[in-house]
Amino acid sequence: MIINTDYFVFLFALLLLTGVVATKFSNYLGVPALVLFIGVGMLVGSDGLGLIDFANASLAQLFGILALIIILFEGGMQTDWKRIRPVLYPSLSLATVGVLLTAGVVAVAAKYILGVGWLEALLFGAIVGSTDAAAVFAVLKGQSIRSKLSSTLEAESGTNDPMAMFLTLALIELLLRDTSSYWLMIPSFIWQMGAALVIGYTMGQVAVAIMNRINLDSGGLYPILALGFAVLVYSSTALINASGLLAVYILALVIGNSDVPYRHSVFRFNEGFAWMMQILMFIVLGLLVFPSQLIGDVIIKGLILSAILILLARPISVFISLLFFKFSIKEKVFLSWSGLRGAVPIVLATYPMLAGLENSQMFFNVVFFVVLTSTLIQGLTMSPLAEKLGLTGDKAPVSPHSLELVSIGQANADIIEYFLSEDDAAVGKQVIELCLPDSVLIVGLIRDGELIAPRGQTEMMANDIIYVLTPKEHSKNLKIWFKLGRCSS
């Protein structure tokens, strides 16, 4: 037992290190890191080198759900509500109508290509119907794609997973019950999405209030507290048969766009944890795949269905879903090409296996091949396509530094980060001219990637990232001082 334990601990460390190195190599090779993670899993699996004998779909599903919770939570926290709000309605249209249309078009093709019944064909379409948050977040990071488009893709991928999961579980239930009560799905859908929105937003407000009022002995406990809320929200929402993934994303949006203590610590911890779970999740899913089963008909059927999904189903869903929104033809073409599939379809493909459906193994193999081709082909070409269509923009300013007040126990002050935009009234004014109380101090600013210690005569410039040491009772007035250029009343 000791030998086995040490063996698996060693493999765990090896897989983590291999995943990190694969991420670095993916930048040089131009291959999405997610594909390399899956490749590592297939390589060390029972059908590869045989280092890990793993074929437990139930355990892979559990690990996949936990990983998705953490990835969605991190992605939601990093999402700026100001960027998402203008594209909220088109994103929701893509996440609902778009998923339905994609699933429907793919189902028609799957019916004849896979030779299955209509319900099974619809199930296959539902499994591959949604874009994947992990894949989209990973590909978009560091890219200079126009903000309107990247925000739309982020919001869509963060909110369409619940729709795909709902359709998958509902169709499995219909198959098992051998019934055609399709209309019963409508009230169930309204309940799942509505309850998730209410619970996610309410618990987000509760989490922010608790994080601001509780006085923990160590700053390192705040990221654990935030992550605990994410897992709690998912589980409590799922227990009442509502969409836990949607609730987690809403919770993350609320926390990420609120002033909370140890903000940078919470962000950095969850970013690293999300990367670790992403690496391990794709490796575990790769372990479930047997390369020998992908030879022959699976490759042919997978290529045909992947082509239909990428070139037909996704464009149809995008153009119809965005029919009443102001997107140019070029923007719709780019969004059509950017519907990356990833971990979610593979995780969803484990549900028919656990339900014991007849063609579940074939579904899993074909879904895996579709995801692999989508991630590889679309992930490689998203950025070049954006440049060719003239849809690139300036990269959002990211500070290479961070300042945070670290203390043991209660602190009566915070260091707040503020991005100075061009329309802020403080632009062009010297620090001494700003209407700041004596207890508020600008301790540093980032300009063109350089950290500057400001003086009274230092002039504020657009795109400066300012760090302000302020008592907690004044922290909410920063927008008034910098944006409106006047004192708070």
C-alpha positions as CSV (number, residue, x, y, z in Angstrom):
1,M,0.0,0.0,0.0
2,I,2.9,2.4,0.8
3,I,4.5,1.6,-2.5
4,N,1.3,2.2,-4.4
5,T,0.8,5.5,-2.5
6,D,4.3,6.7,-3.2
7,Y,3.9,5.7,-6.8
8,F,0.8,7.7,-7.4
9,V,2.1,10.7,-5.5
10,F,5.2,10.6,-7.8
11,L,3.0,10.4,-10.9
12,F,0.8,13.3,-9.6
13,A,3.9,15.5,-9.3
14,L,5.2,14.3,-12.7
15,L,1.9,15.1,-14.3
16,L,1.7,18.6,-12.8
17,L,5.2,19.4,-13.9
18,T,4.6,18.0,-17.3
19,G,1.4,20.1,-17.6
20,V,3.3,23.3,-16.7
21,V,6.1,22.5,-19.2
22,A,3.5,21.7,-21.9
23,T,1.9,25.1,-21.3
24,K,5.3,26.7,-22.0
25,F,5.9,24.6,-25.1
26,S,2.4,25.3,-26.4
27,N,3.4,29.0,-26.9
28,Y,6.4,28.0,-29.0
29,L,4.6,25.3,-31.0
30,G,1.5,27.4,-31.5
31,V,-0.7,24.6,-30.2
32,P,-3.3,25.2,-27.5
33,A,-2.1,23.9,-24.2
34,L,-5.4,22.0,-23.6
35,V,-4.6,19.7,-26.6
36,L,-1.2,18.9,-25.0
37,F,-2.8,18.1,-21.7
38,I,-5.1,15.6,-23.3
39,G,-2.2,14.2,-25.2
40,V,-0.3,13.6,-21.9
41,G,-3.3,11.8,-20.5
42,M,-3.6,9.6,-23.5
43,L,0.2,8.9,-23.4
44,V,0.4,7.7,-19.8
45,G,-3.0,5.9,-19.9
46,S,-3.6,2.2,-20.1
47,D,-3.7,2.3,-23.9
48,G,-0.5,4.3,-24.1
49,L,2.6,3.7,-21.8
50,G,0.4,2.0,-19.3
51,L,1.6,4.1,-16.3
52,I,-1.9,4.7,-15.1
53,D,-4.7,2.2,-15.5
54,F,-7.8,4.4,-15.4
55,A,-11.3,3.8,-16.8
56,N,-13.5,5.2,-14.1
57,A,-16.1,7.4,-15.8
58,S,-17.8,8.3,-12.5
59,L,-14.6,9.5,-10.9
60,A,-13.6,11.4,-14.0
61,Q,-17.1,13.1,-14.1
62,L,-16.7,14.1,-10.4
63,F,-13.2,15.5,-10.9
64,G,-14.4,17.3,-14.1
65,I,-17.3,19.0,-12.3
66,L,-15.0,20.2,-9.4
67,A,-12.6,21.5,-12.0
68,L,-15.3,23.3,-13.9
69,I,-16.5,25.0,-10.7
70,I,-13.0,26.3,-10.0
71,I,-12.4,27.3,-13.7
72,L,-15.8,29.1,-14.0
73,F,-15.2,30.8,-10.6
74,E,-11.8,32.1,-11.7
75,G,-13.1,33.2,-15.1
76,G,-16.0,35.0,-13.6
77,M,-13.9,36.8,-11.1
78,Q,-11.6,38.0,-13.8
79,T,-14.6,39.3,-15.9
80,D,-15.1,43.0,-15.8
81,W,-18.9,43.7,-15.5
82,K,-18.4,47.0,-17.3
83,R,-17.2,45.1,-20.4
84,I,-19.8,42.4,-20.2
85,R,-22.8,44.6,-19.6
86,P,-23.0,46.1,-23.2
87,V,-22.9,42.6,-24.7
88,L,-25.0,40.8,-22.1
89,Y,-28.1,40.3,-24.2
90,P,-26.4,39.0,-27.3
91,S,-24.2,36.7,-25.1
92,L,-27.3,35.3,-23.4
93,S,-28.9,34.8,-26.8
94,L,-25.9,32.8,-28.0
95,A,-25.9,30.9,-24.7
96,T,-29.6,29.8,-25.1
97,V,-30.9,30.1,-28.6
98,G,-27.4,29.5,-30.0
99,V,-27.0,26.2,-28.1
100,L,-30.5,25.0,-29.1
101,L,-29.8,25.7,-32.8
102,T,-26.3,24.2,-32.7
103,A,-27.7,21.1,-31.0
104,G,-30.5,20.8,-33.5
105,V,-28.3,21.1,-36.6
106,V,-25.7,18.6,-35.3
107,A,-28.5,16.3,-34.3
108,V,-29.8,16.1,-37.9
109,A,-26.3,15.2,-39.0
110,A,-25.7,12.7,-36.1
111,K,-29.0,10.9,-36.9
112,Y,-27.7,9.7,-40.3
113,I,-23.9,9.7,-39.7
114,L,-24.0,7.7,-36.4
115,G,-27.1,5.7,-37.4
116,V,-29.0,6.4,-34.1
117,G,-32.6,7.4,-33.2
118,W,-33.8,11.0,-33.0
119,L,-33.6,11.2,-29.2
120,E,-30.0,9.9,-29.2
121,A,-29.1,12.2,-32.1
122,L,-30.5,15.2,-30.1
123,L,-28.5,14.0,-27.1
124,F,-25.3,14.0,-29.1
125,G,-26.1,17.5,-30.4
126,A,-26.8,18.7,-26.8
127,I,-23.4,17.3,-25.6
128,V,-21.4,19.3,-28.2
129,G,-23.8,22.3,-28.2
130,S,-22.0,24.6,-25.9
131,T,-18.6,26.4,-26.2
132,D,-16.2,25.7,-23.4
133,A,-15.2,28.3,-20.7
134,A,-11.9,26.7,-20.0
135,A,-10.9,26.6,-23.7
136,V,-12.2,30.1,-24.4
137,F,-10.6,31.7,-21.3
138,A,-7.3,30.0,-22.1
139,V,-7.2,31.0,-25.8
140,L,-8.3,34.6,-25.2
141,K,-5.7,35.4,-22.4
142,G,-3.1,37.7,-23.7
143,Q,-4.8,38.2,-27.1
144,S,-5.5,41.6,-28.6
145,I,-9.0,40.7,-29.9
146,R,-11.5,43.6,-29.9
147,S,-13.0,44.0,-26.5
148,K,-16.6,43.7,-27.7
149,L,-15.9,40.3,-29.2
150,S,-13.8,38.9,-26.4
151,S,-16.3,40.0,-23.9
152,T,-19.1,38.3,-25.9
153,L,-17.2,35.1,-26.1
154,E,-16.4,35.2,-22.3
155,A,-20.0,35.8,-21.3
156,E,-21.3,33.2,-23.7
157,S,-18.9,30.5,-22.6
158,G,-19.6,31.3,-18.9
159,T,-23.3,31.0,-19.3
160,N,-24.0,28.4,-22.0
161,D,-22.6,25.3,-20.1
162,P,-25.8,25.2,-17.9
163,M,-27.9,25.1,-21.0
164,A,-26.0,22.2,-22.5
165,M,-26.0,20.3,-19.2
166,F,-29.8,20.8,-18.8
167,L,-30.5,19.5,-22.3
168,T,-28.1,16.5,-21.8
169,L,-29.7,15.4,-18.5
170,A,-33.2,16.0,-19.8
171,L,-32.7,14.0,-22.9
172,I,-31.1,11.1,-21.0
173,E,-34.1,11.1,-18.7
174,L,-36.4,11.0,-21.7
175,L,-34.5,8.1,-23.2
176,L,-34.5,6.1,-19.9
177,R,-38.2,6.7,-19.3
178,D,-39.1,6.1,-23.0
179,T,-41.5,9.0,-23.0
180,S,-42.0,12.0,-25.2
181,S,-43.0,14.6,-22.6
182,Y,-40.9,17.3,-24.2
183,W,-43.1,20.1,-22.8
184,L,-42.1,19.2,-19.2
185,M,-38.6,20.5,-20.0
186,I,-39.8,24.1,-20.2
187,P,-40.8,24.7,-16.6
188,S,-37.7,22.7,-15.5
189,F,-35.5,25.0,-17.6
190,I,-37.1,28.1,-16.2
191,W,-36.6,26.8,-12.6
192,Q,-33.0,25.8,-13.2
193,M,-31.9,29.1,-14.7
194,G,-34.1,31.4,-12.6
195,A,-33.1,29.7,-9.3
196,A,-29.4,29.8,-10.3
197,L,-29.5,33.5,-11.0
198,V,-31.2,34.3,-7.7
199,I,-29.0,32.1,-5.6
200,G,-25.7,33.1,-7.4
201,Y,-26.5,36.8,-7.0
202,T,-27.8,36.6,-3.4
203,M,-24.9,34.4,-2.2
204,G,-22.5,36.8,-4.0
205,Q,-23.7,39.7,-1.9
206,V,-23.5,37.6,1.2
207,A,-20.0,36.5,0.4
208,V,-18.8,40.1,-0.2
209,A,-20.4,41.3,3.1
210,I,-18.8,38.4,5.0
211,M,-15.3,38.9,3.4
212,N,-15.4,42.6,4.2
213,R,-16.5,42.2,7.8
214,I,-14.8,39.0,9.0
215,N,-11.3,39.5,10.5
216,L,-9.3,36.4,9.7
217,D,-5.9,35.8,11.3
218,S,-4.2,35.3,8.0
219,G,-4.6,36.9,4.6
220,G,-4.1,33.5,3.0
221,L,-7.5,32.4,4.3
222,Y,-9.4,34.9,2.2
223,P,-8.9,33.0,-1.1
224,I,-10.0,29.8,0.7
225,L,-13.1,31.5,2.0
226,A,-14.0,32.8,-1.5
227,L,-13.5,29.3,-3.0
228,G,-15.5,27.8,-0.3
229,F,-18.4,30.0,-1.3
230,A,-18.1,28.8,-4.9
231,V,-18.3,25.1,-4.0
232,L,-21.1,25.8,-1.5
233,V,-23.1,27.7,-4.1
234,Y,-22.7,24.9,-6.7
235,S,-23.7,22.1,-4.3
236,S,-26.6,23.9,-2.7
237,T,-28.0,25.0,-6.1
238,A,-27.5,21.5,-7.6
239,L,-29.3,19.9,-4.6
240,I,-32.5,21.8,-5.5
241,N,-32.2,20.7,-9.1
242,A,-31.1,24.1,-10.4
243,S,-28.0,25.0,-12.5
244,G,-25.0,25.0,-10.1
245,L,-22.5,26.1,-12.8
246,L,-24.6,29.2,-13.7
247,A,-24.9,30.1,-10.0
248,V,-21.1,29.8,-9.6
249,Y,-20.5,32.1,-12.5
250,I,-22.9,34.7,-11.2
251,L,-21.3,34.5,-7.7
252,A,-17.9,35.0,-9.3
253,L,-19.1,38.1,-11.2
254,V,-20.5,39.7,-8.0
255,I,-17.3,39.0,-6.0
256,G,-14.9,39.9,-8.8
257,N,-16.6,43.3,-9.4
258,S,-16.8,44.2,-5.7
259,D,-14.3,45.7,-3.3
260,V,-13.1,42.9,-1.1
261,P,-10.0,42.6,1.1
262,Y,-6.9,40.9,-0.2
263,R,-8.3,41.2,-3.7
264,H,-5.0,40.4,-5.5
265,S,-4.4,37.4,-3.2
266,V,-7.8,36.0,-4.0
267,F,-7.3,36.5,-7.7
268,R,-3.8,35.1,-7.9
269,F,-4.7,32.0,-5.8
270,N,-7.7,31.1,-7.9
271,E,-5.8,31.7,-11.1
272,G,-3.1,29.3,-10.1
273,F,-5.6,26.8,-8.7
274,A,-7.7,27.0,-11.9
275,W,-4.6,26.3,-14.0
276,M,-3.8,23.2,-11.9
277,M,-7.3,21.9,-12.1
278,Q,-7.4,22.6,-15.8
279,I,-4.2,20.7,-16.3
280,L,-5.3,17.7,-14.2
281,M,-8.9,17.7,-15.7
282,F,-7.7,17.4,-19.3
283,I,-5.1,14.8,-18.3
284,V,-7.8,12.8,-16.5
285,L,-10.2,13.1,-19.4
286,G,-7.3,12.0,-21.7
287,L,-6.9,8.9,-19.5
288,L,-10.5,7.9,-20.3
289,V,-9.7,7.8,-24.0
290,F,-8.3,4.7,-25.7
291,P,-6.5,5.7,-28.8
292,S,-7.0,2.3,-30.4
293,Q,-10.8,2.9,-30.3
294,L,-10.3,6.2,-32.3
295,I,-9.1,4.4,-35.4
296,G,-11.4,3.7,-38.3
297,D,-15.0,4.8,-38.3
298,V,-14.6,7.1,-35.3
299,I,-12.1,9.3,-37.2
300,I,-14.3,9.5,-40.3
301,K,-17.5,10.2,-38.4
302,G,-15.7,12.6,-36.1
303,L,-14.2,14.6,-38.9
304,I,-17.6,14.9,-40.7
305,L,-19.5,15.9,-37.6
306,S,-16.7,18.3,-36.5
307,A,-16.8,19.9,-40.0
308,I,-20.6,20.2,-39.8
309,L,-20.4,21.7,-36.3
310,I,-17.6,24.2,-37.2
311,L,-18.7,25.2,-40.7
312,L,-22.5,24.9,-40.5
313,A,-24.1,24.5,-37.1
314,R,-22.1,27.2,-35.3
315,P,-22.4,29.8,-38.1
316,I,-26.2,29.2,-38.4
317,S,-26.6,29.6,-34.6
318,V,-24.5,32.7,-34.4
319,F,-26.2,34.5,-37.4
320,I,-29.7,33.7,-36.1
321,S,-29.0,34.4,-32.4
322,L,-27.5,37.8,-33.3
323,L,-30.1,38.7,-35.8
324,F,-31.4,41.6,-33.8
325,F,-28.1,42.9,-32.4
326,K,-25.6,45.3,-33.8
327,F,-22.8,43.0,-35.0
328,S,-21.1,43.4,-38.4
329,I,-20.8,40.5,-40.9
330,K,-17.1,40.3,-40.0
331,E,-17.8,40.1,-36.3
332,K,-20.4,37.4,-36.8
333,V,-17.9,35.4,-39.0
334,F,-15.3,35.7,-36.2
335,L,-17.8,34.6,-33.5
336,S,-18.9,31.7,-35.7
337,W,-15.3,30.5,-35.9
338,S,-14.6,31.0,-32.2
339,G,-17.0,28.5,-30.8
340,L,-14.3,26.3,-29.2
341,R,-15.3,23.0,-27.6
342,G,-13.4,21.7,-24.7
343,A,-13.8,19.9,-21.4
344,V,-17.6,20.4,-20.9
345,P,-18.6,18.2,-23.9
346,I,-16.2,15.5,-22.7
347,V,-17.6,15.6,-19.2
348,L,-21.1,15.6,-20.5
349,A,-20.3,12.6,-22.6
350,T,-19.7,10.6,-19.4
351,Y,-23.3,11.0,-18.3
352,P,-24.7,8.6,-21.0
353,M,-21.9,6.1,-20.0
354,L,-23.0,6.2,-16.4
355,A,-26.7,5.9,-17.4
356,G,-25.9,2.8,-19.3
357,L,-27.2,4.0,-22.7
358,E,-26.6,1.7,-25.6
359,N,-24.3,3.9,-27.8
360,S,-22.6,5.8,-24.9
361,Q,-19.0,4.6,-25.7
362,M,-19.3,5.5,-29.3
363,F,-20.7,8.9,-28.3
364,F,-17.7,9.5,-26.0
365,N,-15.2,8.6,-28.6
366,V,-16.8,10.7,-31.3
367,V,-17.3,13.7,-28.9
368,F,-13.6,13.4,-27.9
369,F,-12.5,13.6,-31.5
370,V,-14.8,16.5,-32.2
371,V,-13.5,18.4,-29.2
372,L,-9.9,17.6,-30.2
373,T,-10.3,18.9,-33.7
374,S,-12.2,22.0,-32.6
375,T,-9.7,23.0,-30.0
376,L,-6.7,22.3,-32.3
377,I,-8.1,23.9,-35.5
378,Q,-10.1,26.8,-34.1
379,G,-7.8,27.5,-31.2
380,L,-4.8,27.9,-33.6
381,T,-6.6,30.2,-36.0
382,M,-8.7,32.5,-33.8
383,S,-6.1,35.2,-33.4
384,P,-4.8,35.2,-37.0
385,L,-8.5,35.4,-38.2
386,A,-9.2,38.4,-36.0
387,E,-6.1,40.1,-37.5
388,K,-7.2,39.3,-41.0
389,L,-10.7,40.6,-40.4
390,G,-9.3,43.7,-38.8
391,L,-11.0,42.9,-35.4
392,T,-8.0,43.4,-33.2
393,G,-7.5,46.2,-30.7
394,D,-5.2,47.4,-28.0
395,K,-4.6,44.9,-25.2
396,A,-6.2,45.8,-22.0
397,P,-3.6,47.3,-19.6
398,V,-2.3,44.8,-17.1
399,S,-0.1,45.9,-14.3
400,P,3.1,43.9,-13.9
401,H,3.1,44.9,-10.2
402,S,0.6,44.7,-7.4
403,L,0.5,46.4,-4.0
404,E,-1.5,45.0,-1.1
405,L,-1.7,45.8,2.6
406,V,-0.8,42.6,4.4
407,S,-1.5,42.4,8.1
408,I,-2.2,39.9,10.8
409,G,-5.6,40.4,12.2
410,Q,-7.8,43.4,11.6
411,A,-6.6,46.2,9.4
412,N,-8.3,49.6,9.4
413,A,-7.0,50.6,5.9
414,D,-6.8,49.1,2.4
415,I,-4.7,49.6,-0.7
416,I,-7.1,50.1,-3.6
417,E,-6.1,49.8,-7.2
418,Y,-7.8,52.3,-9.6
419,F,-7.4,52.4,-13.4
420,L,-7.4,56.0,-14.7
421,S,-9.4,56.2,-17.9
422,E,-9.3,59.1,-20.5
423,D,-12.7,60.4,-19.3
424,D,-11.7,60.7,-15.7
425,A,-11.6,64.3,-14.5
426,A,-8.4,63.6,-12.5
427,V,-6.4,63.3,-15.8
428,G,-4.1,66.2,-16.3
429,K,-4.2,67.2,-12.6
430,Q,-1.3,67.1,-10.2
431,V,-1.6,65.0,-7.1
432,I,-1.6,68.1,-4.9
433,E,-4.6,69.4,-6.9
434,L,-6.7,66.2,-6.2
435,C,-9.4,66.5,-3.6
436,L,-8.1,63.9,-1.2
437,P,-8.5,63.9,2.6
438,D,-5.3,63.9,4.7
439,S,-5.9,60.3,5.6
440,V,-5.8,59.2,1.9
441,L,-2.4,58.7,0.2
442,I,-1.4,57.8,-3.3
443,V,1.5,55.4,-2.6
444,G,2.3,54.4,-6.2
445,L,1.3,54.4,-9.8
446,I,2.1,52.2,-12.8
447,R,2.8,54.1,-16.1
448,D,4.0,52.3,-19.2
449,G,4.9,49.3,-17.1
450,E,7.1,51.3,-14.7
451,L,6.4,51.7,-11.0
452,I,6.5,55.4,-10.0
453,A,6.5,56.9,-6.5
454,P,4.3,60.0,-7.0
455,R,5.0,63.4,-5.5
456,G,2.7,66.4,-5.0
457,Q,3.6,67.7,-8.5
458,T,3.2,64.4,-10.3
459,E,0.6,64.8,-13.0
460,M,-2.1,62.1,-13.5
461,M,-2.2,60.7,-17.0
462,A,-4.7,58.4,-18.8
463,N,-4.0,54.7,-18.5
464,D,-2.2,55.2,-15.2
465,I,-2.9,52.4,-12.6
466,I,-3.0,54.1,-9.2
467,Y,-2.6,52.5,-5.8
468,V,-4.3,54.4,-3.0
469,L,-3.8,53.8,0.7
470,T,-7.1,54.7,2.3
471,P,-9.1,54.1,5.5
472,K,-11.9,51.6,4.8
473,E,-14.6,54.2,5.3
474,H,-13.2,56.2,2.4
475,S,-12.6,53.4,-0.1
476,K,-16.0,53.8,-1.8
477,N,-15.3,57.4,-2.6
478,L,-12.4,56.8,-5.0
479,K,-14.6,56.9,-8.1
480,I,-15.9,60.3,-7.0
481,W,-12.4,61.7,-6.4
482,F,-10.8,60.4,-9.7
483,K,-13.7,60.1,-12.1
484,L,-15.7,63.3,-11.2
485,G,-12.8,65.3,-9.9
486,R,-14.7,66.5,-6.8
487,C,-14.9,65.8,-3.1
488,S,-17.6,63.5,-1.8
489,S,-20.4,65.1,0.1
